[in-house]
Amino acid sequence: MDENELSKVIIGYAMEVHSELGPGLLESVYESCLEYELKQGGFYVERQKPVPVLYHDVNIDCGFRLDLFVEKKLIIELKAVDAINNIHLAQTLTYLKLTSCKLALLINFNVLHLKDGIKRVVNKL
C-alpha cells in the first residue's frame, strides 16, 4: 500500500475515533485510541518514535518524537488545539525532512467535524 492509499485508511480510523470520543480531550487520548485502531487493523505502528537530528554526521537525540509512525512510511502528527497554525505545519514538515518520508497527516481532533481538522503535509511526493 502506498502513502496515499494508507492515508485514506488512516483518515477513516481517525474519523471513527473522533465519532466515538468527540472533541475536547487531551491529544494523548486520541493518540492511544488511534494507535489501538490501527493495530487492530493489522498495521505496524510506532508510538512516540524518537527522531534524531543529523548534525556533523552525528545522530543527536534532541527529544523529537513522532506521535505515530505507520508502516515505517507515514507520519501522523496529532493535535487537540483551537486551530492548526503555521508552526504545526512547519513542525510536521521538519519531521518529514528528518525522516525522509514523503507524507504526513496533521490531524486536529479539537474540531466539530474531523474533516475540518485534517491536513496532508508532503515532502517530495
C-alpha positions, 0 to 999 in steps of 0.5 A, a space after each residue: 500500500 502506498 502513502 496515499 492509499 494508507 492515508 485514506 485508511 488512516 483518515 477513516 480510523 481517525 474519523 471513527 475515533 473522533 465519532 466515538 470520543 468527540 472533541 475536547 480531550 487531551 491529544 494523548 487520548 486520541 493518540 492511544 485510541 488511534 494507535 489501538 485502531 490501527 493495530 487492530 487493523 493489522 498495521 505496524 505502528 510506532 508510538 512516540 518514535 524518537 527522531 534524531 537530528 543529523 548534525 556533523 554526521 552525528 545522530 543527536 537525540 534532541 527529544 523529537 518524537 513522532 506521535 505515530 509512525 505507520 508502516 515505517 512510511 507515514 507520519 501522523 502528527 496529532 493535535 487537540 488545539 483551537 486551530 492548526 497554525 503555521 508552526 504545526 505545519 512547519 513542525 510536521 514538515 521538519 519531521 518529514 525532512 528528518 525522516 525522509 518520508 514523503 507524507 504526513 497527516 496533521 490531524 486536529 481532533 479539537 474540531 466539530 467535524 474531523 474533516 475540518 481538522 485534517 491536513 496532508 503535509 508532503 515532502 517530495 511526493 
